[in-house]
Amino acid sequence: MLEKVDPITNEHVVEIRYRHNARVLDHRGDWAERISAEMGLPEWRIVENRIDVYKDDHSEHAFIGFRHGGFTIADTNAKTVFPSRAGKLLRFVFGLREFGDRVHVERLGVRSRFCTTFAGEFAKLVDLYTEKYVSLHPAAKEAIGQGVHLLDIGAPMNFRDSLGQFNSQCGPMPQAQLESVFRKDEGYPAVGLYYDIDYFLHPGRKMDAAEVVEAITNFAHAGWDRHDRVRSAILGD
């Protein structure tokens, strides 16, 4: 059974950068049709050195080029959906004889963006954020001066854990800013709590499908879980 979560806006992307594979250029038409059928993505297009296969609303989008490949998905309702779909694509691509069952991976990354609706004023979310997550040190407040009111705040941070490195950013966002960050055209709250996490590795070695899928699954689950903990710490839900 899928693990249900509160309705939130979310987008996820996995990208693998590998040593150039010129065979992609020779099989673009065949691979586009086969990936379309395998993934149930009806639309596809071929450009100079890349295949794009996607749903007509672009809620799911697979891409394979001669230097990189990956998958994006939007608004999933459980943390297992994205790594499952991305894993299905990558296992299929690595199974294409001409592509190769092992590729030299230069960078492997998973990025997830989340927005949780906040039913209150923007200033109230700023207060919660600075109380529960990131705040100015008293010395910093003194340096800024008296009579100054904090209007907005965000926190880009870089970390490393047992899985790899990850960059994260979190903060309150008004609707106009959310519209510039996410891809969909509508459905944004007036105020939301934004969280962005980008896990990555630079393996610099050959990897097979099982290794790649394990890494992206770990990244995707860790990113989703970390978002849930941060959201709970700030909003108390």
C-alpha positions in Angstrom: 0.0 0.0 0.0 1.3 3.5 -0.9 2.1 5.8 2.0 -0.3 8.7 1.7 0.6 12.2 2.5 -1.2 15.5 2.8 -1.9 17.2 -0.6 1.1 19.2 -1.5 2.7 20.5 -4.7 5.8 18.5 -5.6 8.2 18.0 -8.5 11.0 15.5 -8.8 13.8 14.9 -11.3 16.6 12.4 -11.7 19.5 13.1 -14.0 22.4 10.9 -14.9 25.4 12.4 -16.7 27.6 9.8 -18.3 30.5 9.7 -20.8 29.3 10.4 -24.3 27.4 7.5 -26.0 27.3 8.2 -29.7 25.1 5.1 -30.2 22.2 7.1 -28.9 22.3 9.2 -32.1 21.9 6.0 -34.3 18.8 4.6 -32.5 16.8 7.7 -31.5 13.7 6.8 -33.5 13.5 3.2 -32.4 14.2 4.0 -28.8 11.7 6.8 -28.7 8.9 4.4 -29.8 10.0 1.7 -27.4 10.4 4.0 -24.4 7.0 5.5 -25.2 5.4 2.0 -25.2 7.2 0.8 -22.1 6.5 3.9 -20.0 3.0 4.6 -21.3 4.0 8.1 -22.3 2.2 8.8 -25.6 4.1 11.9 -26.9 7.7 12.0 -28.1 10.0 14.2 -30.1 13.6 13.9 -31.3 16.0 16.7 -31.4 19.7 16.8 -32.5 21.1 14.6 -29.8 18.2 13.8 -27.5 14.9 11.9 -27.2 12.1 13.3 -25.1 9.1 11.1 -24.3 6.3 12.6 -22.2 2.6 12.9 -21.3 0.7 15.7 -23.1 0.4 17.7 -19.8 4.2 17.1 -19.1 3.4 15.7 -15.7 5.9 12.9 -16.6 8.8 13.4 -18.9 11.6 11.0 -19.8 14.7 12.1 -21.7 17.8 10.3 -23.1 20.7 12.1 -24.8 24.2 11.1 -25.7 25.6 12.7 -22.5 22.8 12.5 -20.1 19.4 11.0 -19.3 16.7 11.2 -16.8 13.0 11.5 -15.7 10.8 14.1 -14.2 7.4 13.8 -12.5 5.0 16.2 -10.8 2.4 16.0 -8.0 2.8 12.4 -6.8 0.8 11.4 -3.7 3.4 9.0 -2.2 7.2 8.9 -1.9 7.4 5.6 -3.7 5.9 6.8 -7.0 8.8 8.8 -8.4 11.6 6.2 -7.7 9.4 3.4 -9.0 8.7 5.2 -12.3 12.3 6.5 -12.7 13.7 3.0 -11.9 11.4 1.4 -14.5 12.8 3.8 -17.2 16.4 3.3 -16.3 16.2 -0.5 -16.1 14.6 -0.5 -19.6 17.2 1.9 -21.0 20.1 0.0 -19.5 18.5 -3.1 -21.0 18.8 -1.7 -24.6 21.7 -3.7 -26.1 23.0 -0.7 -28.0 23.0 1.6 -24.9 24.9 -0.8 -22.8 24.2 -2.5 -19.4 27.0 -0.5 -17.7 27.8 3.1 -18.3 30.5 5.4 -16.9 28.5 7.7 -14.6 30.0 11.2 -14.0 27.2 12.6 -11.9 24.0 11.1 -10.5 21.5 13.4 -8.9 17.9 13.6 -7.6 16.2 16.9 -7.0 12.8 17.3 -5.3 10.8 20.5 -4.7 7.8 20.7 -2.3 5.3 23.4 -1.4 2.9 23.0 1.5 -0.1 25.4 1.7 -0.1 27.7 4.7 -3.5 28.9 5.7 -2.4 32.2 7.1 -0.6 35.5 6.4 2.9 35.5 4.8 4.3 37.4 7.8 3.0 34.7 10.2 4.8 32.0 8.2 8.0 34.1 8.4 7.6 34.3 12.2 7.1 30.5 12.4 10.1 29.8 10.1 12.4 32.1 12.1 11.1 30.6 15.4 11.3 27.0 14.5 14.0 26.6 11.7 16.3 29.6 11.0 16.6 32.8 13.0 19.0 35.7 13.2 21.5 35.6 16.0 21.1 38.4 18.6 24.4 39.9 17.5 23.2 39.9 13.9 20.0 41.7 14.9 22.0 44.3 16.8 24.3 44.8 13.8 21.3 45.4 11.5 19.9 47.9 13.9 16.8 48.8 15.9 13.4 49.4 14.3 14.0 47.0 11.4 11.3 44.4 10.6 12.2 41.1 8.9 10.0 40.8 5.8 11.3 37.6 4.2 13.9 34.9 4.9 15.2 31.7 3.2 18.0 29.3 4.0 20.3 27.7 1.4 22.3 25.0 3.1 24.8 22.3 1.9 25.3 19.0 3.7 26.8 15.5 3.4 25.4 12.3 4.8 25.9 8.5 4.3 24.2 8.6 0.9 26.0 11.6 -0.7 26.0 15.4 -0.7 22.8 17.4 -0.8 21.9 21.1 -1.2 18.7 22.3 0.3 16.7 25.5 0.4 13.7 26.3 2.5 11.5 29.3 3.2 8.1 31.0 3.0 7.0 31.9 -0.5 4.0 34.0 -1.9 2.0 32.7 -4.9 3.9 34.8 -7.5 7.2 33.3 -6.4 5.8 29.7 -6.3 4.6 30.2 -9.9 8.1 31.1 -11.0 9.6 28.0 -9.3 7.2 25.2 -10.3 6.1 24.2 -13.8 2.3 23.9 -13.5 0.2 26.8 -14.6 -2.3 27.1 -11.7 -3.3 25.7 -8.4 -0.9 27.5 -6.1 -1.7 28.8 -2.6 -1.5 32.4 -1.6 1.2 31.5 0.8 3.3 28.3 1.0 6.3 26.7 2.7 8.9 25.8 0.0 11.5 23.1 0.4 14.1 22.1 -2.2 16.6 19.3 -1.8 19.2 18.2 -4.4 21.1 14.9 -3.7 24.0 14.1 -5.8 27.2 11.9 -6.3 30.1 12.0 -8.6 30.9 8.3 -9.0 33.4 8.5 -11.8 33.0 4.8 -12.6 30.9 2.3 -14.5 27.6 1.5 -12.9 24.8 -0.9 -13.9 21.1 -0.4 -13.7 20.7 -2.0 -10.2 23.4 0.3 -8.7 21.9 3.4 -10.3 18.3 2.6 -9.3 19.3 1.8 -5.7 21.1 5.2 -5.4 18.2 7.2 -6.8 15.7 5.3 -4.7 17.7 6.1 -1.6 18.0 9.8 -2.6 14.3 10.1 -3.4 13.2 8.5 -0.1 15.7 10.5 2.0 14.7 13.7 0.4 11.0 13.1 0.9 11.5 12.1 4.5 13.7 15.0 5.3 11.1 17.4 3.8 8.4 15.8 6.0 10.5 16.3 9.1 11.3 19.9 8.3 7.7 20.7 7.4 6.6 19.2 10.7 9.2 21.1 12.7 8.0 24.4 11.2 4.3 23.9 10.8 3.7 21.4 13.7 1.7 18.9 11.6 
